[in-house]
Amino acid sequence: MKYAFIQGQEAHHPVRRLCAVLAVHHSGYYAWRREPHSKRSQDDRRVSVLAHQPWIESGRVYGYRKVCAP
């Protein structure tokens, strides 16, 4: 969230100053810009897509028993 804010404000303020104010390191911000979605985030999205249809078919009921039931 902080990095997205910095990205939105970098046209108006220096990145290093924004990072200092938000207590993040500028190298972390630049690493985030190169690859904004971590492997974990990508895996979470993939699982969400895979689980969506069974969730709809289960009557939109939460819980692994209802979603995974044959």
N, CA and C atoms as an extended XYZ file, in Angstrom:
210
Properties=species:S:1:pos:R:3:atomname:S:1:resname:S:1:resid:I:1 pbc="F F F"
N         0.819       -1.180        0.000 N   MET     1
C         0.000        0.000        0.000 CA  MET     1
C         0.876        1.262        0.000 C   MET     1
N         1.932        1.236        0.798 N   LYS     2
C         2.816        2.397        0.843 CA  LYS     2
C         3.505        2.600       -0.505 C   LYS     2
N         3.927        1.487       -1.100 N   TYR     3
C         4.616        1.600       -2.384 CA  TYR     3
C         3.695        2.140       -3.466 C   TYR     3
N         2.447        1.747       -3.453 N   ALA     4
C         1.489        2.259       -4.441 CA  ALA     4
C         1.294        3.761       -4.241 C   ALA     4
N         1.267        4.200       -3.000 N   PHE     5
C         1.146        5.632       -2.721 CA  PHE     5
C         2.356        6.382       -3.262 C   PHE     5
N         3.542        5.832       -3.007 N   ILE     6
C         4.771        6.466       -3.496 CA  ILE     6
C         4.734        6.557       -5.016 C   ILE     6
N         4.300        5.493       -5.671 N   GLN     7
C         4.229        5.493       -7.126 CA  GLN     7
C         3.297        6.586       -7.628 C   GLN     7
N         2.205        6.796       -6.941 N   GLY     8
C         1.265        7.834       -7.349 CA  GLY     8
C         1.778        9.244       -7.118 C   GLY     8
N         2.693        9.403       -6.181 N   GLN     9
C         3.184       10.724       -5.814 CA  GLN     9
C         4.566       11.051       -6.361 C   GLN     9
N         5.223       10.090       -7.019 N   GLU    10
C         6.604       10.332       -7.424 CA  GLU    10
C         6.745       11.417       -8.486 C   GLU    10
N         5.682       11.760       -9.179 N   ALA    11
C         5.748       12.855      -10.149 CA  ALA    11
C         5.808       14.206       -9.445 C   ALA    11
N         5.360       14.246       -8.199 N   HIS    12
C         5.275       15.504       -7.453 CA  HIS    12
C         6.369       15.665       -6.398 C   HIS    12
N         6.926       14.534       -5.925 N   HIS    13
C         7.905       14.572       -4.833 CA  HIS    13
C         9.026       13.580       -5.115 C   HIS    13
N        10.205       13.817       -4.584 N   PRO    14
C        11.310       12.868       -4.764 CA  PRO    14
C        11.003       11.531       -4.069 C   PRO    14
N        11.372       10.444       -4.715 N   VAL    15
C        11.080        9.111       -4.184 CA  VAL    15
C        11.757        8.905       -2.835 C   VAL    15
N        12.992        9.316       -2.712 N   ARG    16
C        13.711        9.113       -1.437 CA  ARG    16
C        13.038        9.855       -0.288 C   ARG    16
N        12.507       11.028       -0.542 N   ARG    17
C        11.819       11.767        0.518 CA  ARG    17
C        10.520       11.058        0.896 C   ARG    17
N         9.774       10.597       -0.106 N   LEU    18
C         8.535        9.863        0.177 CA  LEU    18
C         8.835        8.598        0.986 C   LEU    18
N         9.888        7.899        0.610 N   CYS    19
C        10.255        6.686        1.333 CA  CYS    19
C        10.635        7.001        2.783 C   CYS    19
N        11.365        8.084        2.978 N   ALA    20
C        11.758        8.464        4.333 CA  ALA    20
C        10.539        8.802        5.187 C   ALA    20
N         9.611        9.532        4.618 N   VAL    21
C         8.402        9.913        5.357 CA  VAL    21
C         7.573        8.680        5.717 C   VAL    21
N         7.514        7.718        4.803 N   LEU    22
C         6.704        6.520        5.039 CA  LEU    22
C         7.488        5.387        5.709 C   LEU    22
N         8.741        5.647        6.046 N   ALA    23
C         9.604        4.695        6.755 CA  ALA    23
C         9.792        3.391        5.983 C   ALA    23
N        10.063        3.515        4.692 N   VAL    24
C        10.413        2.353        3.869 CA  VAL    24
C        11.716        2.681        3.156 C   VAL    24
N        12.433        1.664        2.747 N   HIS    25
C        13.702        1.886        2.065 CA  HIS    25
C        13.458        2.025        0.567 C   HIS    25
N        14.163        2.949       -0.039 N   HIS    26
C        13.950        3.215       -1.463 CA  HIS    26
C        14.283        2.006       -2.321 C   HIS    26
N        15.231        1.172       -1.904 N   SER    27
C        15.556       -0.019       -2.696 CA  SER    27
C        14.383       -1.004       -2.698 C   SER    27
N        13.636       -1.064       -1.608 N   GLY    28
C        12.444       -1.906       -1.556 CA  GLY    28
C        11.381       -1.410       -2.508 C   GLY    28
N        11.252       -0.091       -2.600 N   TYR    29
C        10.280        0.482       -3.529 CA  TYR    29
C        10.642        0.145       -4.971 C   TYR    29
N        11.909        0.292       -5.323 N   TYR    30
C        12.321        0.006       -6.697 CA  TYR    30
C        12.197       -1.489       -7.015 C   TYR    30
N        12.449       -2.344       -6.031 N   ALA    31
C        12.257       -3.785       -6.241 CA  ALA    31
C        10.780       -4.083       -6.470 C   ALA    31
N         9.903       -3.413       -5.736 N   TRP    32
C         8.463       -3.583       -5.918 CA  TRP    32
C         8.026       -3.132       -7.310 C   TRP    32
N         8.611       -2.053       -7.801 N   ARG    33
C         8.250       -1.578       -9.144 CA  ARG    33
C         8.643       -2.578      -10.222 C   ARG    33
N         9.768       -3.263      -10.021 N   ARG    34
C        10.186       -4.263      -11.003 CA  ARG    34
C         9.234       -5.454      -11.021 C   ARG    34
N         8.757       -5.870       -9.853 N   GLU    35
C         7.859       -7.018       -9.771 CA  GLU    35
C         6.853       -6.769       -8.644 C   GLU    35
N         5.747       -6.070       -8.951 N   PRO    36
C         4.806       -5.668       -7.898 CA  PRO    36
C         4.048       -6.828       -7.254 C   PRO    36
N         3.951       -7.978       -7.916 N   HIS    37
C         3.222       -9.098       -7.343 CA  HIS    37
C         4.199      -10.196       -6.956 C   HIS    37
N         4.245      -10.501       -5.671 N   SER    38
C         5.141      -11.544       -5.195 CA  SER    38
C         4.645      -12.910       -5.661 C   SER    38
N         5.492      -13.909       -5.512 N   LYS    39
C         5.103      -15.270       -5.883 CA  LYS    39
C         3.887      -15.689       -5.063 C   LYS    39
N         3.875      -15.341       -3.798 N   ARG    40
C         2.747      -15.693       -2.932 CA  ARG    40
C         1.460      -15.038       -3.428 C   ARG    40
N         1.554      -13.787       -3.807 N   SER    41
C         0.389      -13.076       -4.334 CA  SER    41
C        -0.113      -13.722       -5.624 C   SER    41
N         0.795      -14.113       -6.487 N   GLN    42
C         0.416      -14.777       -7.735 CA  GLN    42
C        -0.255      -16.123       -7.446 C   GLN    42
N         0.278      -16.882       -6.479 N   ASP    43
C        -0.324      -18.157       -6.103 CA  ASP    43
C        -1.717      -17.957       -5.509 C   ASP    43
N        -1.870      -16.927       -4.676 N   ASP    44
C        -3.176      -16.634       -4.089 CA  ASP    44
C        -4.213      -16.318       -5.163 C   ASP    44
N        -3.831      -15.560       -6.157 N   ARG    45
C        -4.759      -15.240       -7.251 CA  ARG    45
C        -5.132      -16.491       -8.044 C   ARG    45
N        -4.137      -17.351       -8.289 N   ARG    46
C        -4.395      -18.577       -9.039 CA  ARG    46
C        -5.380      -19.469       -8.285 C   ARG    46
N        -5.187      -19.630       -6.986 N   VAL    47
C        -6.076      -20.463       -6.179 CA  VAL    47
C        -7.471      -19.849       -6.122 C   VAL    47
N        -7.549      -18.534       -6.018 N   SER    48
C        -8.859      -17.871       -5.993 CA  SER    48
C        -9.638      -18.131       -7.270 C   SER    48
N        -8.954      -18.072       -8.393 N   VAL    49
C        -9.610      -18.334       -9.680 CA  VAL    49
C       -10.089      -19.778       -9.739 C   VAL    49
N        -9.247      -20.712       -9.276 N   LEU    50
C        -9.609      -22.128       -9.304 CA  LEU    50
C       -10.768      -22.452       -8.352 C   LEU    50
N       -10.854      -21.763       -7.234 N   ALA    51
C       -11.881      -22.057       -6.233 CA  ALA    51
C       -13.190      -21.330       -6.496 C   ALA    51
N       -13.200      -20.374       -7.376 N   HIS    52
C       -14.400      -19.565       -7.577 CA  HIS    52
C       -15.576      -20.378       -8.127 C   HIS    52
N       -15.357      -21.177       -9.161 N   GLN    53
C       -16.458      -21.942       -9.761 CA  GLN    53
C       -17.042      -22.960       -8.789 C   GLN    53
N       -16.239      -23.758       -8.087 N   PRO    54
C       -16.839      -24.676       -7.102 CA  PRO    54
C       -17.602      -23.934       -6.003 C   PRO    54
N       -17.132      -22.743       -5.641 N   TRP    55
C       -17.824      -21.944       -4.629 CA  TRP    55
C       -19.200      -21.526       -5.144 C   TRP    55
N       -19.286      -21.119       -6.406 N   ILE    56
C       -20.571      -20.753       -7.015 CA  ILE    56
C       -21.492      -21.977       -7.019 C   ILE    56
N       -20.953      -23.115       -7.434 N   GLU    57
C       -21.756      -24.334       -7.527 CA  GLU    57
C       -22.213      -24.856       -6.171 C   GLU    57
N       -21.503      -24.497       -5.092 N   SER    58
C       -21.881      -24.955       -3.752 CA  SER    58
C       -22.948      -24.071       -3.128 C   SER    58
N       -23.441      -23.115       -3.883 N   GLY    59
C       -24.447      -22.202       -3.348 CA  GLY    59
C       -23.844      -21.010       -2.635 C   GLY    59
N       -22.615      -20.705       -2.994 N   ARG    60
C       -21.882      -19.576       -2.413 CA  ARG    60
C       -21.756      -19.692       -0.903 C   ARG    60
N       -21.476      -20.910       -0.488 N   VAL    61
C       -21.297      -21.190        0.935 CA  VAL    61
C       -19.805      -21.312        1.192 C   VAL    61
N       -19.326      -20.623        2.196 N   TYR    62
C       -17.915      -20.705        2.539 CA  TYR    62
C       -17.634      -22.017        3.245 C   TYR    62
N       -16.412      -22.487        3.162 N   GLY    63
C       -15.997      -23.699        3.846 CA  GLY    63
C       -15.473      -24.715        2.861 C   GLY    63
N       -14.376      -25.359        3.216 N   TYR    64
C       -13.743      -26.280        2.281 CA  TYR    64
C       -14.589      -27.527        2.044 C   TYR    64
N       -15.385      -27.945        3.021 N   ARG    65
C       -16.194      -29.154        2.824 CA  ARG    65
C       -17.215      -28.945        1.718 C   ARG    65
N       -17.839      -27.797        1.679 N   LYS    66
C       -18.852      -27.527        0.660 CA  LYS    66
C       -18.196      -27.273       -0.705 C   LYS    66
N       -17.070      -26.590       -0.730 N   VAL    67
C       -16.408      -26.270       -1.985 CA  VAL    67
C       -15.745      -27.501       -2.583 C   VAL    67
N       -15.185      -28.371       -1.750 N   CYS    68
C       -14.449      -29.529       -2.236 CA  CYS    68
C       -15.306      -30.785       -2.378 C   CYS    68
N       -16.545      -30.745       -1.931 N   ALA    69
C       -17.396      -31.933       -2.011 CA  ALA    69
C       -17.636      -32.312       -3.465 C   ALA    69
N       -17.600      -33.628       -3.765 N   PRO    70
C       -17.796      -34.054       -5.162 CA  PRO    70
C       -19.216      -33.848       -5.657 C   PRO    70
